[in-house]
Amino acid sequence: MAAARRSLRSSLALLMLGLSALAACADAYKKGDGTAYSGAYEKNKTGFNSCGFGKLDSKWEKMYAALPSHVFDRNGDCGRCIRVRGTEDDAPGDWVTVMIVDECASCKGDGDVDFSTPALEAITGYSWDRKSIEWDWTECSSEDSSSDASPSDSEDSGSDGSSDDSSDSSSSDGSSDDSSDDSSDDSSDKRKSRRLMRF
């Protein structure tokens, strides 16, 4: 009888330990709101991205994101990937991998993420709106790496073939590389102004 009690206690202790581990894993995901700030190939639409990336691999030009400014670490987060899924009833439920390329001044919660519209749609089923998400850090797959990304690369034009004024070629200090444009100082001032407005 005493041996059966000890065995039962051991089994219950293991069960409780297992349940605690599962609860800890479930709580390991960051939770917040997912929003969108620009479309495919438009990571600089609201000002040059905080990571200073030029052209990225095609996947990351479509599937990118920004973390809240108050938790964003330029030296540690730029170019890292997160896997995200929508948590609302009508969300697809699939994990989607996106690359961190920017920071989000309007994101309030630590778990909030601002996405490209294609990424938000893949994650939540909506290309706009504020939807509940959960995410954690993951590896960017090797075939999707952005080894050619650097602050000095020129930016792609928009997905419709047109370019917007925020996708001008820029060096890492934000100055214009286009010496043939008489208004290059004006363009640089406008870009700096847009960046400052985001913070």
Secondary structure, DSSP 4 states (H G I P E B T S, - for coil): -HHHHHHHHHHHHHHHHHHHHHHHHHHTSEEEEEEEEE-TT-TTTTSS-TT---S--HHHHHSEEEEETTT--HHHHTT-EEEEEE-STTS----EEEEEEEEETT--STT-EEEEHHHHHHHHS-SSS-EEEEEEEEPPPGGG--TT--TTSPPPPPTTS---GGGS-B-TTS-B--TT-TTHHHHHHHHHHHHHHH-
